[in-house]
Amino acid sequence: MGVGGVVIHRQRALLIRRGCEPLKGEWSIPGGMLELGEDLAEGVRRELKEETGLDVKPLEIVAAFDRITREGKRVKYHYVIVDYVCRLKRGRLKPASDVVDARWVRREEMPQYHLTEMATKVILKSFEMMKRRRLPRASKQRGNPGVIGPIREINQQPHPARAGVPRGAKVPRFLAPDGS
C-alpha cells in the first residue's frame, strides 16, 4: 500500500521528481510505501520527511485509488494509494531518499510538469480543500460581512421571550412551556 502527501503552502503545491521506479524521472506527489504496522498518517509524515526534509501534518484523505502498471500482459506494479492533503509544519525543502528534485509550484504552473492525470486531479482537489479550510478563519479576521453578517442579523432580532419587553428590562432566564 502506498501513501502520498499533497502539501499546499502559500498557494503552492509541493512536487517531487522521482529517482526510482515507478515513474522514474517524472514529477509527482511525494510519498511511498507504508511500512509494516504503520498507519496511513504516520506513513505520510515519514515519507515526506524522508523525501523532502519537511515535517507535515496530514489533514484529510483526498483520494484513494489503484495504480496498475503493465509490461505487455504482465502486471509490473499494482499499488493501492491513499493521498492526503497536508499542512507544512516546519523544515527546509531538501530532496533526499529516492527524489532527485523538489519544487513549490503554483496551480497555473502545473501543466509544465507533465503530471499524470490522477496526480493533477488530486492536487487540484487539494487546493480546493485547503481553500475551504482557510475560508472561515480568513473571513473572520477580515470581518467579512458575507460570513459574519447573517449571524449578527439573527442575534439582533429579539428573542421570542423578550417580545414586547422594553430594552434593559429584566426577563426570567427560563420560562415554563406555558410562559410562567
C-alpha positions in Angstrom: 0.0 0.0 0.0 1.3 3.5 -0.9 0.6 6.9 0.6 1.1 10.4 -0.7 1.1 13.8 0.7 -0.1 16.9 -1.2 1.4 19.8 0.7 -0.2 23.1 0.0 1.7 26.1 1.3 1.4 29.8 0.3 -0.8 28.9 -2.7 1.8 26.4 -4.0 1.8 22.6 -4.1 5.0 20.6 -3.4 6.1 18.4 -6.3 9.0 15.9 -6.5 10.9 14.3 -9.4 11.2 10.6 -8.7 14.6 9.0 -8.8 13.3 5.4 -8.8 10.5 3.4 -10.4 7.6 3.7 -10.7 7.5 7.0 -12.6 11.3 7.4 -12.5 12.3 10.9 -13.8 8.6 12.1 -13.6 7.2 14.9 -11.4 4.7 13.6 -8.9 3.2 13.9 -5.4 5.7 12.9 -2.7 5.1 9.6 -1.0 5.9 5.9 -0.9 5.1 2.6 0.6 3.8 2.0 4.1 5.9 0.0 6.5 4.5 -3.0 8.3 2.4 -1.9 11.2 2.4 1.8 10.2 -0.9 3.7 10.0 -1.6 5.9 7.0 -0.9 9.3 8.5 2.3 8.0 10.1 3.4 6.8 6.7 2.7 10.1 5.0 4.7 12.0 7.7 7.6 9.6 7.4 7.7 9.5 3.6 7.6 13.3 3.3 10.3 13.7 5.9 12.5 11.2 4.1 11.9 12.5 0.6 11.8 16.3 1.2 13.1 17.0 4.7 9.8 18.6 5.7 7.6 18.0 8.7 3.9 17.9 7.7 0.5 17.4 9.3 -1.8 15.1 7.2 -5.2 16.8 7.4 -7.6 14.5 5.5 -7.8 12.0 2.7 -8.0 13.5 -0.8 -8.2 10.3 -2.8 -7.7 6.5 -2.7 -7.1 4.7 -6.0 -5.3 1.9 -7.8 -2.2 2.4 -9.8 -1.5 -0.6 -12.1 1.5 -0.6 -14.4 1.7 -3.3 -17.0 4.5 -4.6 -19.2 2.7 -6.2 -22.0 0.1 -8.5 -20.4 2.1 -8.8 -17.2 1.4 -6.6 -14.2 4.7 -4.9 -13.2 3.3 -2.8 -10.3 0.0 -2.7 -8.5 -0.4 -0.1 -5.8 -3.3 1.0 -3.8 -2.6 4.6 -3.0 -4.1 6.9 -0.4 -3.3 10.6 -0.8 -3.7 13.1 2.0 -3.8 16.9 1.8 -1.2 18.2 4.3 -0.2 21.3 6.0 3.5 22.3 6.3 4.6 22.4 9.9 8.3 23.1 9.6 11.5 22.2 7.8 13.6 23.2 4.8 12.9 21.7 1.4 15.8 19.4 0.6 15.3 16.5 -1.9 16.5 13.2 -0.4 15.9 9.5 -0.5 14.7 8.5 -3.9 13.9 12.1 -5.0 16.2 14.0 -7.4 14.4 17.3 -7.3 11.6 19.1 -5.4 9.7 22.3 -6.0 6.9 24.5 -4.8 4.6 25.0 -7.8 1.7 27.4 -8.4 -1.6 25.9 -9.8 -1.1 27.7 -13.1 2.5 26.3 -13.5 1.4 22.6 -13.1 1.0 21.8 -16.8 4.7 22.3 -17.5 5.5 19.4 -15.0 3.5 16.8 -17.1 1.9 15.2 -14.1 -0.3 12.1 -14.5 -4.0 12.8 -14.9 -4.7 11.4 -11.4 -1.9 13.4 -9.8 -3.3 16.6 -11.4 -6.8 15.8 -10.2 -5.6 15.1 -6.6 -3.6 18.3 -6.4 -6.4 20.4 -7.8 -8.8 18.9 -5.3 -6.2 19.6 -2.5 -6.1 23.2 -3.5 -9.9 23.4 -3.1 -9.9 21.5 0.2 -7.3 23.9 1.6 -9.2 26.9 0.3 -12.3 25.7 2.2 -10.3 25.1 5.3 -8.9 28.7 5.2 -12.1 30.5 4.3 -13.9 30.8 7.7 -10.7 31.8 9.5 -9.7 34.4 6.8 -13.2 35.8 6.6 -13.4 36.3 10.4 -10.1 38.0 10.5 -11.1 40.5 7.8 -14.6 40.9 9.3 -16.2 39.8 6.0 -19.9 40.6 6.4 -20.8 37.9 4.0 -19.8 35.3 6.6 -20.4 37.1 9.8 -23.4 39.2 8.7 -26.2 36.6 8.9 -25.1 35.7 12.4 -25.3 39.4 13.5 -28.7 39.8 11.8 -30.1 36.8 13.7 -28.7 38.0 17.0 -30.1 41.5 16.6 -33.7 40.2 16.3 -35.4 40.0 19.7 -35.8 36.6 21.2 -39.4 35.4 21.4 -39.3 35.5 25.2 -38.4 39.3 25.0 -41.1 40.3 22.6 -42.8 43.4 23.9 -40.4 43.8 26.8 -38.6 47.2 27.0 -34.9 47.2 26.3 -32.9 46.8 29.5 -35.8 45.2 31.5 -35.1 42.0 33.3 -36.5 38.9 31.9 -36.5 35.4 33.6 -33.8 33.2 32.1 -36.0 30.1 31.9 -39.7 30.0 31.2 -42.0 27.1 31.5 -43.8 26.0 28.3 -46.9 27.9 29.4 -44.9 31.1 29.8 -44.9 31.1 33.6 
